[in-house]
Amino acid sequence: MSYHIYKGEITHPDHKLPLLIYYDANEETFCFSTVDFQKNRPSICEFQYPARSIKDVRNFLKKIGIDADKVEFKNQFLH
């Protein structure tokens, strides 16, 4: 199975650790991870947040204190 996702990278505002953000437009969900999807679907992504668009993801990031306008989302094809 293969699908497209959008991937962004941030630094956790409190812990200063790198985090990956994965947004799946087909499922209209996003999740945070410290593991790259290219290897396996990270278990943390079992806990997904609803988002109809990347704009919804950015709004969530702003609420938790991240400068969401600086997050660049890149389209990735996973298989």
N, C-alpha and C positions, 0 to 999 in steps of 0.2 A: 504494500500500500504506500502511496506517496501523496503528498499534499503540500500546499504553500502555507507558510507562516511568515509573520513579521517579527524580526528580532531587534531588540534594543538593549543597550547596556547602560547601567547606572551604578552609582556608589551609594550604598545604604546610608541614609542621613545620620543615623545614630551610631552604627557599628563601623562605618567606613570600610565596608567590605564590598567587593564587586558583585553585582547581581545582573543576571540576564533577565530580560522580559520577553516573553513569547506571546504574541497575539495571533489567534486563529480566527480569521474573518468568517470562515464557514461555520464554526461552532459558536461564534460571537462570545469568545472567552479569552482571558489572558491569565498568565501565571508568572511567578518569579522563580528563578532557579540559579544555582551556582554551577550547574552541569550543562554542557553544551548538548543540544538535541541531536547533533550529528552522531553521537555515540549511542544514546538510548533516551527514551522519554523519561525525564527525571521524575522521581516519585513525588517531589514537591508539587508537580503539576497536576497531581490528583486533586489539589485544592485550587480550583479555578474561580476567577471572578468574572462576572458578566460584563460585556462591553460590546456595543453594537458597532463601534468604530474605533480607530486609533485616537480620535478626539476624546472618546470616553476614557480610554486608557490614560491619556495625558491629564484629564481632569482628576482622575484617581491619584495619579502621581503628585499633582499639585497639593491635594488634600493631605498627603503624608510628608510634605515638605521638600519635594524634589523639584528642581527647575526643569519642568517637563518640556519647555520649548527648546532646550538644548539636547534632548534625547533624539537621536537619529534612528529611525526604524528602517531596516533593510529587509527586502523580500527574500526569502529563502525557500528553495525547493527541497523537501526532505523525502527520502525513500528508504 
